[in-house]
Amino acid sequence: MKVGKLDQLRSLLRSYGSCVVAYSGGVDSVFLAKLAHLELGDRMLAVISDSPSLPRSELTEAVSIARDHSIPLRVVQTKEFDNPNYVSNPSNRCYFCKWALFDELAEVIRETGFAVVAYGENASDIGDNRPGAKAAVEFKVCAPLKEMGMTKEDIRLFSAQLGLSTADKPQMPCLSSRIPHGVAVTVDKLAMIEAGEASLRAMGFREVRVRHSVTPIGHSANVEVGQVELSRLNSSETWALIDASLRKIGYQETEWNRAGYKRGNLSQPL
């Protein structure tokens, strides 16, 4: 059945004739871009937004993956930080982010004459609160993975078969998702979050979130790591290193979530 899904997806992508892929370097968009390139060749273009909400390491990795697989790639600058509706960080912040991205991709479509824009929403996303999907509908963006019933499990399996390094990559939502709704998103806060998560990864942690809030004392960091990595945080020596690193970045308060990271923690108040 899964082979059938892949064949159907290949056929759907060929039917587009040409395609611009919204690319982020994550599991879904890398898989979609790779398959679109296999089916459409130079009649496809991956486009990634160089935004403050995307860690520099993620941008570098995304560009490297595209280069390694000969996927045509363009880097654009989106303008979501010019929109007060995005910066104020409402519960539908993702709508304004995706709107800015798809508005930019619509310009790429006009320039290239390509037929459609596609993005990596998949069948596992159905039922989630995804305000960005509303923007996709408004811009008539295609979601071929969802249309073919591709789940995250399917995508990881097929990614491994295609030799993609992202097959087992942890999910990596944008840095703005680390800030509770209603608390303004700023470039300085995102830089602190990015530096904090980078320091944890440098210590060997793989699935990491640094939740950022502002208290009367100052900036506060709540650290989450993957369930299998929680035991390392029980070490007072390890936590002392993490605490010192975060305080050097500018956090006045630090703590860690004893329940660990799990999907659904995103955008929840600390």
C-alpha positions in Angstrom: 0.0 0.0 0.0 2.8 2.4 0.8 4.5 1.7 -2.5 1.1 2.7 -4.1 1.2 6.0 -2.2 4.6 6.8 -3.5 3.7 6.0 -7.1 0.5 8.1 -6.8 2.5 11.0 -5.4 5.0 10.8 -8.3 2.1 10.9 -10.8 0.5 13.8 -9.0 3.8 15.8 -9.1 4.2 15.1 -12.8 0.7 16.3 -13.5 1.6 19.7 -12.2 4.0 20.2 -15.1 6.0 22.6 -13.1 6.2 23.5 -9.4 7.6 25.8 -6.7 8.2 24.0 -3.4 8.0 25.8 -0.1 11.2 24.5 1.4 12.5 24.6 5.0 15.0 21.8 5.3 12.6 19.8 7.5 11.6 16.2 6.9 8.5 16.9 4.8 9.8 19.7 2.6 13.1 18.0 1.8 11.2 14.8 0.8 8.7 16.8 -1.3 11.5 18.9 -3.0 13.5 15.8 -3.7 10.6 13.9 -5.3 9.5 17.0 -7.3 13.0 17.3 -8.7 13.1 13.7 -9.6 9.8 14.0 -11.5 10.0 17.5 -12.9 13.8 18.2 -13.2 14.5 21.9 -13.9 10.7 22.5 -14.0 10.8 22.8 -10.2 12.3 25.2 -7.8 12.6 25.0 -4.0 12.4 28.3 -2.2 13.4 28.9 1.4 12.8 31.9 3.6 15.8 33.4 5.3 13.9 34.6 8.4 15.0 35.4 11.9 12.7 32.6 13.1 14.9 30.0 11.2 18.1 29.1 13.0 21.2 29.8 11.0 22.3 26.2 11.4 19.0 25.0 9.9 19.4 27.4 6.9 22.9 26.2 6.3 21.9 22.6 6.5 18.9 23.1 4.2 21.1 24.8 1.6 23.6 22.0 1.9 21.0 19.3 1.4 19.6 21.0 -1.7 23.1 21.3 -3.1 24.0 17.6 -2.3 20.8 16.5 -4.2 21.1 19.0 -7.0 17.8 20.5 -6.1 17.4 24.0 -7.6 17.1 26.4 -4.6 16.4 30.1 -4.1 16.7 31.9 -0.8 14.2 34.8 -0.3 13.6 37.3 2.4 10.0 37.3 3.8 8.5 40.3 5.6 6.5 38.8 8.5 8.4 40.9 11.0 7.0 44.0 9.3 3.5 42.9 10.2 2.4 43.8 13.7 -0.2 41.0 13.6 2.8 38.6 13.5 5.0 40.3 16.0 2.2 40.6 18.6 2.2 36.7 18.6 -1.5 35.9 18.6 -2.7 32.3 18.6 -2.9 32.4 14.8 0.6 33.8 14.4 1.5 31.0 11.9 -1.2 32.3 9.6 0.6 35.6 9.2 4.0 33.8 8.7 2.7 31.5 6.0 0.8 34.4 4.4 4.1 36.3 4.1 5.8 33.2 2.7 3.1 32.4 0.1 2.9 36.0 -0.9 6.6 35.8 -1.8 6.1 32.5 -3.6 3.3 33.9 -5.6 5.8 36.5 -6.9 8.2 33.6 -7.8 5.3 31.9 -9.7 4.7 35.1 -11.7 8.4 35.4 -12.5 9.0 31.8 -13.5 5.6 31.0 -15.0 5.5 27.7 -13.0 2.1 26.2 -12.5 1.7 25.7 -8.8 3.1 26.2 -5.3 3.3 23.1 -3.1 4.1 22.7 0.6 4.7 19.9 3.0 1.5 19.5 5.0 0.8 15.8 5.4 -1.9 13.5 6.6 -0.5 13.4 10.1 -1.2 17.1 10.4 -4.9 16.6 9.9 -6.8 17.6 13.1 -3.9 19.8 14.4 -4.4 23.5 15.0 -2.6 24.8 11.9 -3.5 28.4 11.2 -1.0 28.4 8.3 -3.2 26.0 6.4 -5.8 28.8 6.1 -3.2 30.9 4.2 -2.4 27.9 2.0 -6.1 27.7 1.0 -6.2 31.5 0.3 -3.2 31.3 -2.0 -4.4 28.0 -3.6 -1.2 26.2 -2.4 -1.1 22.5 -3.1 -0.5 19.9 -0.3 0.3 16.8 -2.4 1.6 14.8 0.6 -1.8 15.3 2.4 -3.7 14.7 -0.8 -2.0 11.3 -1.2 -2.6 10.3 2.4 1.1 10.4 3.3 1.7 10.3 7.0 4.9 11.4 8.8 5.8 7.7 9.2 5.4 7.2 5.4 7.6 10.2 4.7 10.4 9.1 7.0 10.3 5.6 5.4 10.5 6.9 1.8 13.0 9.5 2.8 15.3 6.8 4.0 14.8 4.9 0.7 15.8 8.0 -1.2 18.9 8.4 0.9 17.8 11.7 2.5 19.7 12.6 5.7 16.4 14.1 7.1 14.7 10.7 7.4 15.2 10.6 11.1 15.5 14.3 11.8 13.5 15.6 14.8 10.7 18.0 14.1 12.0 21.6 14.1 9.2 24.2 14.3 10.2 27.9 13.9 11.9 29.6 16.8 8.9 31.9 17.3 6.9 28.9 18.6 9.1 28.9 21.8 7.5 32.2 22.9 4.0 32.0 24.6 1.1 33.5 22.6 0.5 37.1 23.5 4.2 37.8 24.3 5.8 39.8 21.5 8.2 38.1 19.1 11.4 40.0 18.7 14.6 39.3 16.8 16.6 39.6 20.1 14.5 36.9 21.8 14.8 34.6 18.9 18.6 35.0 18.9 18.6 34.1 22.6 16.5 31.0 21.9 18.7 30.0 19.0 21.9 30.3 21.0 20.4 28.4 24.0 19.3 25.5 21.8 22.6 25.5 20.0 24.5 25.2 23.3 22.3 22.2 24.3 22.9 20.5 21.0 26.7 21.1 21.4 26.4 19.1 24.7 24.9 16.2 22.7 21.2 16.7 23.2 19.2 16.0 20.0 15.6 17.0 20.6 15.7 20.4 22.3 13.4 23.3 23.0 14.2 26.5 25.0 10.9 28.1 25.9 11.3 31.8 26.4 9.3 34.0 28.7 9.7 37.3 30.4 9.2 37.6 34.2 9.6 40.5 36.6 13.2 39.3 37.1 14.0 39.2 33.4 14.3 36.6 30.6 13.4 33.1 31.7 14.3 29.8 29.9 12.3 26.6 30.4 14.3 23.7 28.8 12.7 20.7 27.3 14.6 17.7 25.9 13.4 14.4 24.3 12.0 11.7 26.6 15.0 9.4 26.1 17.4 12.3 27.1 15.7 13.3 30.3 17.9 11.2 32.5 20.9 13.3 31.5 19.3 16.4 33.0 19.0 14.6 36.4 22.8 15.0 36.6 23.5 18.1 38.7 26.8 18.5 36.9 25.0 18.5 33.4 22.4 21.0 34.6 25.0 23.3 36.1 26.7 23.5 32.7 23.4 24.2 30.9 22.4 26.8 33.5 25.7 28.6 33.2 25.5 28.5 29.4 21.9 30.0 29.4 22.8 32.7 31.9 25.8 33.7 29.7 23.3 34.1 26.9 21.3 36.5 29.0 18.7 34.4 30.8 18.1 35.4 34.4 16.0 32.4 35.3 16.4 28.8 34.1 14.4 25.6 34.8 13.7 22.4 33.0 10.5 20.6 32.2 10.5 17.3 34.1 7.9 15.8 31.7 10.3 16.4 28.7 9.4 17.5 25.2 6.4 16.1 23.5 4.4 17.3 20.5 1.7 19.6 21.7 3.8 21.6 24.1 4.3 24.2 21.4 2.9 27.6 22.1 1.7 26.6 25.5 2.3 29.1 28.4 5.2 28.2 30.6 
